[in-house]
Amino acid sequence: MGVDLRQVVAGILTITMFVMLGQMLHRDYFDSLQEKAQGDAQDIEFEGSKVSVKDGLVGTVEGSKGLWMEDYTDLTPCWPTLLSDDAVSSKGYVTFSLTNGPEYHISQITDAVMVAKHLGATLVLPDIRGSKPGDERNFEDIYDADKLIKSLENVVKVVKKLPEEVSLRNMAIVKVPTRVTEDYIKEHIDPIFKSKGNIRVASYFPSVNLRKSSQDGETDPVACLAMFGSLELQPEVNAVAESMVERLRTHSRKSGGRFIAVDLRIDILEKKNCHTTGVVGSKTCYNAQEIALFLRKLGFASDTTIYLTQPRWDSSLNILKDIFPKTFTKEAIMPASKRSKYLESVSSEYENVIDFYISSRSDVFVPAISSLFYANTVGKRIALGKPQVLVPAEISETSGLATDFISPYISKKNHLAYSCFC
């Protein structure tokens, strides 16, 4: 039987097409033209099932599909019944400042409450200090003072201002390691407090991870309350942040209002040299291109809405927007009437707390940077019942399962928050 030349040519073209397609899928760069030609990717299945979480551990529920985890509501605070004693305060005062952003504020407020409680001292509301000299704000500019005072009323007495007769200049400055314990306070801080009468606490951070370990023992319920039940945004700032969350959800109608928040800040990436690839498994930060490829290979469609913590748009983010056109930074989704106050301020504190709020409440959180922001955002998400935190990695294949990249804080249930929620 004769060979049809046209069939031979067609066969060669078909083989060539599949080879080219395979090469395209393995590239480390997708341009916007290729994205438009390929169309929207279909959501991949989690092994044919829908992901759920039981007691904070990743599991599956048969019979449904999708990339998006469901929130869980089975964890509740462990501490309320343990905090029924009335607060007892001495004549002494404990003062402190909040610095470096909300991820540090949570630890600083916790340490100060622990110190004041176990000394029997009165806690003074802190001021808030930015990274630049002279960049100071009142606590009530950002956080809800009445909420904090009310939440701690059975633990420690809190006052808004230091009495005029007490001078800050005469206070002993005491440095404490974050996650300070009652034993440490008794041994190292109590003698100074008894000698001086008033102290100023400054937290330092030996580590930025919040893993619980067998050496930690049980977490002090006072620390749990301070960390997860005391610090909330004041109403106006809260309303601005919530309006931005709602704006992101309106962009996400095709995915049921779900969106991804990515902690990606160019200045930090440049300091950590994230433009180069290190040894597999050793990276602590990922750039925009790497995050785009990671999310795409997991199967997130090109119309997925993404929020970035980056303060303003930078040209290095263009590749992310090419692959995911609905990628936004703050200036694109903040109400126009609020931008002069919250975006054009000399201080970045407003922007930082808004980033933390949105990252804690997004449907998916992706930390492009390993930091205390990541650790405390995960803690807040555990408290809110939002377990989908995906830690980036270089996926060598053309696709991957999102369940393989759930943060160990959640998949191994080893975050400090799990000591505070039952």
Secondary structure, DSSP 8 states (H G I E B T S, - for coil): ----HHHHHHHHHHHHHHHHHHHHHT-S---HHHHHHH-------BTTBEEEEETTEEEEETT---S---------BS-GGG--S-----S-EEE-EEES-HHHHHHHHHHHHHHHHHHT-EEE--EEE-SSTT-EEEHHHHB-HHHHHHHTTTT--EESS--TTS-GGG-EEEEEESS--HHHIIIIIHHHHHHHS-EEEEEE-S-S--B--TTT-S--HHHHHHHHHS--B-HHHHHHHHHHHHHHHHTTGGGTT-EEEEE--HHHHHHTTTTS--STT---B--HHHHHHHHHHHT--TT-EEEE--SS--GGGHHHHHH-S-EE-HHHHS-GGGHHHHTSSS--HHHHHHHHHHHHHSSEEEESB-SHHHHHHHHHHHHHT---BB------SS---GGGGB-HHHHTT-BGGGGTB-
